[in-house]
Amino acid sequence: MMMVVAFAGCGVALVLALVRAAKGPTPFDRLLAVNAIGTLVILGIALHGFIMGRPEFVDISILYAVINFIGTFAILKLFSTGGLGDRGGKARVTRETDEG
């Protein structure tokens, strides 16, 4: 019975996060909503593994959490600098920086 309540709670939170991702007034609100959706998916994977009695699902959920974490920081860097490279999106390439 507790697992049904846990999955129902995750489902309600997922719907609320989807609404925030669709309506969010700023890109940062949308990013936080997508990050929350990723966290709920991680929780769902771990719950599913617990119900099925398969501890390997915890490893999968940890890997997904790391990917979610790195993706969030990549999007934040893209928002702040305009690019994902070393120079960012705002740096100009000159002959001196290109040769050296």
PyRosetta script that sets phi, psi and omega in degrees:
from pyrosetta import init, pose_from_sequence

init()
pose = pose_from_sequence("MMMVVAFAGCGVALVLALVRAAKGPTPFDRLLAVNAIGTLVILGIALHGFIMGRPEFVDISILYAVINFIGTFAILKLFSTGGLGDRGGKARVTRETDEG")
pose.set_psi(1, -37.9)
pose.set_omega(1, -179.7)
pose.set_phi(2, -65.6)
pose.set_psi(2, -33.2)
pose.set_omega(2, 179.5)
pose.set_phi(3, -67.6)
pose.set_psi(3, -35.8)
pose.set_omega(3, 177.1)
pose.set_phi(4, -64.0)
pose.set_psi(4, -41.8)
pose.set_omega(4, 178.1)
pose.set_phi(5, -65.8)
pose.set_psi(5, -39.8)
pose.set_omega(5, 179.4)
pose.set_phi(6, -64.0)
pose.set_psi(6, -44.9)
pose.set_omega(6, 178.6)
pose.set_phi(7, -67.3)
pose.set_psi(7, -35.5)
pose.set_omega(7, 177.6)
pose.set_phi(8, -66.5)
pose.set_psi(8, -41.2)
pose.set_omega(8, 176.9)
pose.set_phi(9, -63.4)
pose.set_psi(9, -40.8)
pose.set_omega(9, 176.5)
pose.set_phi(10, -64.6)
pose.set_psi(10, -37.7)
pose.set_omega(10, 178.8)
pose.set_phi(11, -65.4)
pose.set_psi(11, -42.4)
pose.set_omega(11, 178.2)
pose.set_phi(12, -64.8)
pose.set_psi(12, -44.4)
pose.set_omega(12, 178.9)
pose.set_phi(13, -63.9)
pose.set_psi(13, -35.9)
pose.set_omega(13, 178.3)
pose.set_phi(14, -65.3)
pose.set_psi(14, -42.4)
pose.set_omega(14, 178.1)
pose.set_phi(15, -63.4)
pose.set_psi(15, -43.2)
pose.set_omega(15, 178.6)
pose.set_phi(16, -63.5)
pose.set_psi(16, -39.2)
pose.set_omega(16, 178.2)
pose.set_phi(17, -68.0)
pose.set_psi(17, -36.6)
pose.set_omega(17, 176.9)
pose.set_phi(18, -64.5)
pose.set_psi(18, -39.2)
pose.set_omega(18, 176.8)
pose.set_phi(19, -63.4)
pose.set_psi(19, -43.6)
pose.set_omega(19, 179.0)
pose.set_phi(20, -65.1)
pose.set_psi(20, -36.9)
pose.set_omega(20, 178.9)
pose.set_phi(21, -67.4)
pose.set_psi(21, -33.7)
pose.set_omega(21, -179.9)
pose.set_phi(22, -78.6)
pose.set_psi(22, -37.8)
pose.set_omega(22, -173.4)
pose.set_phi(23, -97.1)
pose.set_psi(23, -20.2)
pose.set_omega(23, -170.5)
pose.set_phi(24, -38.0)
pose.set_psi(24, 126.1)
pose.set_omega(24, -176.2)
pose.set_phi(25, -69.4)
pose.set_psi(25, -26.9)
pose.set_omega(25, 179.6)
pose.set_phi(26, -122.2)
pose.set_psi(26, 160.0)
pose.set_omega(26, 176.4)
pose.set_phi(27, -61.9)
pose.set_psi(27, -29.3)
pose.set_omega(27, 179.8)
pose.set_phi(28, -69.7)
pose.set_psi(28, -34.6)
pose.set_omega(28, 174.2)
pose.set_phi(29, -63.5)
pose.set_psi(29, -40.6)
pose.set_omega(29, 178.5)
pose.set_phi(30, -66.4)
pose.set_psi(30, -39.8)
pose.set_omega(30, 178.5)
pose.set_phi(31, -63.5)
pose.set_psi(31, -43.1)
pose.set_omega(31, 177.9)
pose.set_phi(32, -64.1)
pose.set_psi(32, -36.9)
pose.set_omega(32, 178.1)
pose.set_phi(33, -66.7)
pose.set_psi(33, -41.8)
pose.set_omega(33, 178.3)
pose.set_phi(34, -66.0)
pose.set_psi(34, -37.5)
pose.set_omega(34, 176.5)
pose.set_phi(35, -64.3)
pose.set_psi(35, -39.6)
pose.set_omega(35, 176.9)
pose.set_phi(36, -65.1)
pose.set_psi(36, -38.0)
pose.set_omega(36, 176.8)
pose.set_phi(37, -62.7)
pose.set_psi(37, -43.0)
pose.set_omega(37, 177.0)
pose.set_phi(38, -61.2)
pose.set_psi(38, -40.4)
pose.set_omega(38, 177.9)
pose.set_phi(39, -65.3)
pose.set_psi(39, -39.1)
pose.set_omega(39, 177.8)
pose.set_phi(40, -67.3)
pose.set_psi(40, -35.3)
pose.set_omega(40, 176.0)
pose.set_phi(41, -65.3)
pose.set_psi(41, -40.8)
pose.set_omega(41, 177.2)
pose.set_phi(42, -60.4)
pose.set_psi(42, -45.3)
pose.set_omega(42, 178.2)
pose.set_phi(43, -62.9)
pose.set_psi(43, -39.8)
pose.set_omega(43, 177.9)
pose.set_phi(44, -64.4)
pose.set_psi(44, -39.4)
pose.set_omega(44, 177.7)
pose.set_phi(45, -64.0)
pose.set_psi(45, -43.7)
pose.set_omega(45, -180.0)
pose.set_phi(46, -65.6)
pose.set_psi(46, -41.6)
pose.set_omega(46, 177.5)
pose.set_phi(47, -63.6)
pose.set_psi(47, -41.7)
pose.set_omega(47, 179.3)
pose.set_phi(48, -62.9)
pose.set_psi(48, -42.4)
pose.set_omega(48, 177.3)
pose.set_phi(49, -63.8)
pose.set_psi(49, -35.7)
pose.set_omega(49, 178.4)
pose.set_phi(50, -67.4)
pose.set_psi(50, -42.0)
pose.set_omega(50, 179.8)
pose.set_phi(51, -65.8)
pose.set_psi(51, -41.6)
pose.set_omega(51, -178.0)
pose.set_phi(52, -79.2)
pose.set_psi(52, -9.8)
pose.set_omega(52, -179.2)
pose.set_phi(53, 73.3)
pose.set_psi(53, 32.3)
pose.set_omega(53, -178.2)
pose.set_phi(54, -118.6)
pose.set_psi(54, 100.5)
pose.set_omega(54, -177.4)
pose.set_phi(55, -69.1)
pose.set_psi(55, -11.7)
pose.set_omega(55, 178.3)
pose.set_phi(56, -64.4)
pose.set_psi(56, -24.0)
pose.set_omega(56, -178.7)
pose.set_phi(57, -66.8)
pose.set_psi(57, -24.4)
pose.set_omega(57, 176.7)
pose.set_phi(58, -66.3)
pose.set_psi(58, -39.9)
pose.set_omega(58, 176.6)
pose.set_phi(59, -62.9)
pose.set_psi(59, -41.3)
pose.set_omega(59, 178.4)
pose.set_phi(60, -63.8)
pose.set_psi(60, -41.6)
pose.set_omega(60, -179.5)
pose.set_phi(61, -68.9)
pose.set_psi(61, -34.6)
pose.set_omega(61, 176.3)
pose.set_phi(62, -66.0)
pose.set_psi(62, -42.4)
pose.set_omega(62, 177.5)
pose.set_phi(63, -62.4)
pose.set_psi(63, -41.7)
pose.set_omega(63, 178.0)
pose.set_phi(64, -65.4)
pose.set_psi(64, -34.7)
pose.set_omega(64, 177.5)
pose.set_phi(65, -65.5)
pose.set_psi(65, -40.1)
pose.set_omega(65, 178.2)
pose.set_phi(66, -65.8)
pose.set_psi(66, -42.3)
pose.set_omega(66, 178.3)
pose.set_phi(67, -64.3)
pose.set_psi(67, -40.3)
pose.set_omega(67, 177.7)
pose.set_phi(68, -63.1)
pose.set_psi(68, -41.8)
pose.set_omega(68, 179.8)
pose.set_phi(69, -64.1)
pose.set_psi(69, -47.9)
pose.set_omega(69, -179.4)
pose.set_phi(70, -66.3)
pose.set_psi(70, -39.5)
pose.set_omega(70, 178.6)
pose.set_phi(71, -63.7)
pose.set_psi(71, -38.0)
pose.set_omega(71, 178.4)
pose.set_phi(72, -63.4)
pose.set_psi(72, -44.9)
pose.set_omega(72, 179.1)
pose.set_phi(73, -68.9)
pose.set_psi(73, -32.2)
pose.set_omega(73, 176.5)
pose.set_phi(74, -65.6)
pose.set_psi(74, -43.1)
pose.set_omega(74, 178.2)
pose.set_phi(75, -65.6)
pose.set_psi(75, -39.8)
pose.set_omega(75, 177.7)
pose.set_phi(76, -63.5)
pose.set_psi(76, -38.7)
pose.set_omega(76, 177.0)
pose.set_phi(77, -67.3)
pose.set_psi(77, -38.0)
pose.set_omega(77, 177.0)
pose.set_phi(78, -62.7)
pose.set_psi(78, -40.2)
pose.set_omega(78, 177.6)
pose.set_phi(79, -65.3)
pose.set_psi(79, -41.3)
pose.set_omega(79, -172.3)
pose.set_phi(80, -81.2)
pose.set_psi(80, -37.3)
pose.set_omega(80, -175.6)
pose.set_phi(81, -108.3)
pose.set_psi(81, -18.5)
pose.set_omega(81, -178.0)
pose.set_phi(82, 87.5)
pose.set_psi(82, 2.3)
pose.set_omega(82, 179.6)
pose.set_phi(83, -158.6)
pose.set_psi(83, 170.7)
pose.set_omega(83, -179.3)
pose.set_phi(84, -112.2)
pose.set_psi(84, -4.3)
pose.set_omega(84, -178.0)
pose.set_phi(85, -81.1)
pose.set_psi(85, -176.1)
pose.set_omega(85, -179.7)
pose.set_phi(86, -65.9)
pose.set_psi(86, -38.8)
pose.set_omega(86, -177.8)
pose.set_phi(87, -83.0)
pose.set_psi(87, -12.8)
pose.set_omega(87, -177.7)
pose.set_phi(88, 75.1)
pose.set_psi(88, -175.0)
pose.set_omega(88, -178.0)
pose.set_phi(89, -91.2)
pose.set_psi(89, -14.2)
pose.set_omega(89, -174.8)
pose.set_phi(90, -97.2)
pose.set_psi(90, -11.0)
pose.set_omega(90, -177.9)
pose.set_phi(91, -78.0)
pose.set_psi(91, 144.3)
pose.set_omega(91, 177.2)
pose.set_phi(92, -97.2)
pose.set_psi(92, 143.0)
pose.set_omega(92, 177.3)
pose.set_phi(93, -93.9)
pose.set_psi(93, 121.3)
pose.set_omega(93, 176.5)
pose.set_phi(94, -113.6)
pose.set_psi(94, 172.9)
pose.set_omega(94, -179.1)
pose.set_phi(95, -63.6)
pose.set_psi(95, -37.8)
pose.set_omega(95, -178.7)
pose.set_phi(96, -66.1)
pose.set_psi(96, -41.3)
pose.set_omega(96, -179.3)
pose.set_phi(97, -76.4)
pose.set_psi(97, -28.3)
pose.set_omega(97, -179.7)
pose.set_phi(98, -74.4)
pose.set_psi(98, -35.9)
pose.set_omega(98, -178.9)
pose.set_phi(99, -78.8)
pose.set_psi(99, -32.5)
pose.set_omega(99, -172.8)
pose.set_phi(100, -91.2)
pose.dump_pdb("model.pdb")
